[in-house]
Amino acid sequence: MRFRFALALVATMIAAPAMAQDGAGEPRWSFAIHGGAGTIERASMTPEQEAEYRAALDAALTAGEDILRDGGSAMDAVTAAITLMEDDPKFNAGRGAVFTWDGTIEHDAALMDGRNRAAGAITGTSTVRHPILLAQEVMRDGRHVFLSGAGAETFADGTDLERVPNEWFATDARRKSLERLKAEQLSAIDVDYKYGTVGAVALDLEGNMAAGTSTGGLTGKRWGRIGDAPVIGAGTYADNRSCAVSATGAGEYFIRVGVAHEICAKLPIRGILGTQDIADAVMAEVKDLGGDGGVILVTPGGEAVFSFNTPGMYRGRPTSAGVREIAIYGEDE
Ligand code: ASP
C-alpha cells in the first residue's frame, strides 16, 4: 500500500506540467557549455594553448549568456554557442572535426527542446557547415527526428543552410591523428587523449530548457559508426520538467547507459541526493562499464552542473545568480 502511494506520488511529480521557474523568486537563467572531456592536464598544455581554449570557451559562453540575460530563448542560446564552437578548429565539431578511417569528415549533431521534447538529429553529414543548424531544421520540419548520411544531405538541399566542401572542415592536426592511429594501431582516445565534442544546455527566463551537441565522433571511425551525441537520450536530452543534458566521451558507453535521459529521469525524484550526486551516479555507471567522459546539465531551479570522470573537461557556466566560471582541469573545481 505504502509502495503504491509512493509510486503514485512519483507519477504525479513526473507528470507535473512545466513550472515556470519552479517556485517563487526572481526568474532565473542558467547556461553551461563543454568542449570535450579527456586527459586534459596542466602539464601537457602550454600557457598559450590554455589561453586559447579559455578565450574560445569565453566567446561561446558570452554568446549564450547575452541571449539569456536579455530574455532570449534557451534554444537560441544553445545554437549560438555551438555554431561558434563548430567554426573553431580547436574542437572536434564542424571545422576541425576528426577524420574517419576513410579520410573524410562526417558530423553528428542533435538538438532538443525541453518545452515539448521536440528533437532533431543528424549523423554522417559531410557538407553542412553547421550540423547543429541542420539538426534544428529536422526538428522544425517535425516529420522525423533522426536523419542519416545521403538522406540528411538531401534534406539539407531543401534548406538555406550554408554548404562547404568536405575539405573545408579538415585540419592538419586531425589528419596527423588519423595517420598515427593507423600507423601505430592506436585507439581514438590513445591518439587524441581527449574527446573534443561540443555541447550546450540552457534554462531561459521563461523556464524553458534546451540541449544541443555536435561532433565529428571518434578518429578513425568506420562502418558508419554513430556516437552518442546525436542519439536522443544518450548524448543529448531536454525536458522542462527535469533537466537539459549534453555529453562528451566514449559514445558507445553513453548509448548503453542512456546517460542524458537517465539523468533527467532520476532528477524529479531526487530527495537526499542532489543534482550533482545524481549526475555523478550516472557517470559512475558509465565508468563501471569501462567508459569515460562527462556531462553538463541545467535544471529548472537554475543550477548549472558538470560531472566528469576524466582528468579534465573544457567547460563553462554562467547563471543569473552570479556564477561565472570557465574551467579546464579537474582540479579547477
Ligand atoms: N561522444 C563522442 C562520440 O563518441 C566523442 C566525443 O565526445 O568527442 O562520438
Residues whose N, C-alpha, C, O or C-beta is under 5 A from the ligand:
A	BS01	LIG	Y195 G196 T197 T215 G217 L218 G227 D228 A229 A247 T248 G249 A250 G251 E252
